[in-house]
Amino acid sequence: MSSRLNPYLGFRDNAREAMDFYQGVFGGEITRTTYGEFNASEDPSERDKIMHSELTTTNGFSLMASDTPNGMELPTSSSITVSLSGDDEAELTGYWDKLLDGGTAIMPLSKAPWGDSFGMLTDKFGTSWMVNIAGASA
């Protein structure tokens, strides 16, 4: 396998719900394992928490996530933003609309000074996203 770079999102107790949401946005297949399946925690309340999950889509997206164990701090702020870009206006606008459901538009998807359509949002799970549609009309 060649090297790849892919986002890995951390959640407190809702990684399963978040990954199901992202599957609804992007399609694809999810694999997941729990802390209980690997006896990775002695805390019974963590048994069903997600130790690792991965959403893999037919167009090559890979998004990973897990629940942060109770004994570890979950960072509440980050400079990381997941970026979606390309030239398929319908596809990317569809992702934007689905990601925005329950979330907040930081910068509405509209014509940018560089000629593309661009927008920024925070989804209902607190994940920051940017969408850039090359050469698309607003």
Secondary structure, 3 states (H helix, E strand, C coil): CCCCCCCEEEECCCHHHHHHHHHHHHCCEEEEEECHHHCCCCCHHHCCCEEEEEEECCCCCEEEEEECCCCCCCCCCCCCCEEEEECCHHHHHHHHHHHHCCCEEEEEEEECCCCCEEEEEECCCCCEEEEEECCCCC
